[in-house]
Amino acid sequence: MREFGEEPSRIGDVRGTELQDLVKRQIELLGEDPQRDGLQKTPLRVSRAMAWLTRGYDLSVAEAIGEAVFEERHESMVMVRDIEFYSLCEHHMLPFFGKAHVAYIPNGKILGLSKLPRIVDVFARRLQVQERLTEQVADAIQDVLAPIGVGVVIEAQHLCMMMRGVQKQRSLTVTSSLKGAFRDDERTRDEFLRLAYASSGSP
């Protein structure tokens, strides 16, 4: 099995060449000369960068967690917060980035702590919208562990809002997905949200 952090192989030689040709044409349409010194290797660089930035399509949750699911009678909340992530807005293909706060209450099984950030990465490294990313992370944990509850909060800045459009440089988008006890039990929900927002100073 491929190691989780290895270079993606999804974009092969033929598709990579086609992507380079498209980037070259885009440079021309923008009014630039793709043959000038600073741009000659740009199509190759962009092709490789896009393969890396969308490598989540070439990864699965099973690869991300490996064999790191353990039987354990632990009944309190497990939380990893401030998970940095980077993704690409599917509407403009501009980056959005921020932090994910992920928690669950075990139901006889726990997950290696490093695997929660990896699950985030599987879904972040794609063309995405923040709302779907939040749900996909929560659903993946629910499917793997069948826990008592799952909570995911994502806080992100979107360059499509900061660099263009409304140009609101300090805006922050917050999304959440609450399942099981995190949705149905007020005390559990409040504890999770308090811990999540404690990292950012949000109310």
Buried (B, 14 or more C-beta within 10 A) or exposed (E): EEEBEEEBEEBEEEEBBEBBEEBBEBBEEEEEEBEEEEBEEBBBEBBBEBBEBBBBBBBEBEBBBBEBBEEEEEEEBBBBBEBEBEBBBEEBEBBBBBBBBBBBBBBBBBBEEEBBBBBBBBBBBBBBBBEEBBBBBBBBBBEBBEBBBBBBBBBBBBBBBBEEEEEEEEEEBBBBBBBBBBBEBEEBBEBBBEBBBEEBEEE
